[in-house]
């Protein structure tokens, strides 16, 4: 059965992508044609948009085009209550949701992000926090390792660098952090599960990304599945 949420989801993304494609076609009418790039970065979340417009237009690198990609990812969150609720659940689980500005939180709460120009461990305003040998070993690292988890979804410097290049993210702003978190869910196979309300399966698929989720196994405190479910439903999520 096609739900009202699914219809709104497709219509919203289709409208955004359609307007964007039309503007690209107008601009390209007087400019040399550029070879389109493969839109693999968005293949999962925007599969349904293919009926509306070609996503090849989305793989250019200007500031306006990057903003359009982030806008479309934001539209996905805004039109799907389950995705929004799961993102909020991750923030609550990681502990950032309880802070004054979750998007400015750094691991261990000893530094508040000052600039959203980039990840704080890339701008140099923060060097990260040294972990205990036990936590380093649980994460697969040797003694003396450092955590650079930052932002609402506690994304590390290395992971952020990969997502930034893949999505063409311009900064570490809230919109960019949200887009990165949705992409992480897509990559681990949790996004579709979240949309369908299969919470336990979504948690199992994404727990290796967020150490606080039940069953993560990183020698850190973990939430119970019952706690996660309560957070999810309280945030507006619907279970299958």
N, C-alpha and C positions, 0 to 999 in steps of 0.2 A: 504493500500500500504506500502511495506517495503522500507524505505528511505535509501539512501546511508549512512547517519549518523547512522541509526540503525544497518546497516550491519557492519560498522566500529566499532561501540560500542561493539557488540557481539563478533566480531572477536578479538578485542584487549583484552577484558577481558578473552575470552576463551583461547587465547594464553598464557596470564600471568598465569591463573589458571592451564592450562594444563602443562606448564613447571614446575610449583610449585608442582603439584600432582606427576609428574614423579620423581622429586627429592625426594619427601617424600617416594615414593614406594621403591626407591633404598636404602634410608637410613633405612627404616624399614625392609628390607630384612635380615639385620644382627642384628636387635634389637628386644626385646620383643614387641609384639603388644599391643598398648594402645587403650582403648575403646574410640571411637570417641565421641565428644561432639556435641550437637545440634547447628547448625549454625544460630540461630535466629537473631543474630546481623546484619546479612547481607542478610536476607531473601528477602527484597524488592528490593534492588539495584542490586542484582546479580541473580535474578530468571532465567534469560536467560542463565546463565552459566551451569545450570544443564545438558544440552545436551553435554557439553564438559568434565566435570569431577566432581567428588564428592567433595562437599564443607566441608565434615567432616574433611578433612586434614587441613582446615584453622583454626580450633579451638584449636590448640596447642599453647603453650605460650613462645616459645623461641624467642630470639631477631630477628633471621632471619625470622621466621614465622610472627611476628608482622610487620616487615618491608614489607613483601610481601603483607599483608592485606592493609597497607597504600598505597603501590604502586598501587594496584588494584583500590583503591578508587580514587587515583590521575588519573589513566587511564580513569575512568568514566568521570571525569571533563574535561580532555584533549580531549576526543573524542565526547563530547556532548556540542556544542556551547551554547545551552540554559541554561544548568546547570552552566557553567562557567559565562555566562552573568548574571544569577540571583544572584550568589554569589557576583559578583562585584557590582550588584545593592544594595544588602543588605549592603555591606561595604560603598557604597556611601550614602545610606539612614541613616546609623548609624553615619556617619561622619568620619569614620576611613580612608576611601579611600584618603582623602585629606592630610593625614599626611605623613611624610617622610617614615615611615615604619608602615603600617597599622597593622601588626601582633604584634607590640609592644605597641599598644595604650591601655591605661586604662581609664575607665570612668572618665569624667571631665578633661581629658588631663593634670592632674597634676603629673602623674608618667609615666615614660617610662620603659617598661619591660626590665630588664637587662639579665635575664636568661630564656632560654626556657626549663629548666629542668622539669618544671611543671607549672601549673597555678600560677601566681604571688601571689595570696592570699593563695596558699598552700605552696609555697616555703618560704613565710613570708616576701618577699621584699616589699609587699604592703598590707595594711590593708583594702583597699576599701575606698569608699567615702560616708559620711553620706548624706542621702536624706532629703528633707523637709518633714514635716508631711503630706502635701498634696500628694506628690509623694508616700510616704509610704502607705497611705490609698488607693490610686488608685491601688497599686500593691497588696493590701490585707494584708499589714503588719501594725504593730503598730508604734507609734512615735519613732524616733531614729534609724530607720532601715538603713542598709548600703548596697550600691551597690558594688558588686565585679565583674561587667561586664568588661571583658578584652579581648584583642586580636582583630583581624580583624572583627570578628563577634560578639563581645561583649558578650561572654559566661560567665555566672556567675560561681562562685566556685562550688556551689552545682550541677548545670547542668553538668559542666565539669567532676566532680568526677564520676557521673553516666555514662557519655559517655566514659570516660577513661577506666572504668572497662568493659563496654559492648564491646567496640571495641578493647581493649587491646592496647590502645595508649601508646607509650613509653615516650612521652614528650609533650611540648606545642609548638612544632615547627610549621612552616607554613603548612607543609604537614598534621600534626595532626589536626591543627585547621580547615583546609579545609575538612578533613574526618569527623570531628565532625559536621560541618555545614551541610554537605550532609546527615548525619544520622538524624539530626534534621528535615530536609526537608522530609525525608522518613517517620519518625515517625508521623509527623503531616498530612501526606497525600498530601504534596505539590510537592514531587519529580516528580511523573508521570505527574502532571499538568504542571510543568515547562518544562519537556521534550516535551510535546505536544504543548507548546506555549500558553496554557490557562492562561495568566498572571493574569487577575483579580481574577480568582479562586485560583491560587497559592498564591496570596497575602492574600486573605481572609483566606486561610488555615493556613498561617504562621504568621499572624499579631500578634498573642498572644505571639509569641516567640521574635519578634523584635518590640520594642515599637514605633519606628519611622515610621513603615509602616501604610498606611491609614486605619483608623478604629480600631487601636490597643486599644485605650481607656484607656491609662495609665496616662492621664493628662500631657503628654509630647508633644512637637511639633511633628506633623505628616506630612509626605509628601503626596502630592496629587497622585491619581492614574495616572494622566497624566504625572506627574514628574517621577514616577516610570517607566512608559512605555517608556519614552524618554531615561532614563538611561539604561534600558534593551536592547532596540534596538541599542543604540549607542555602547553598549558593545558586539554587535554581536548576540543578541538574535533574534529569529524569532517568530512572533505571529501567532496563529492559524488562 
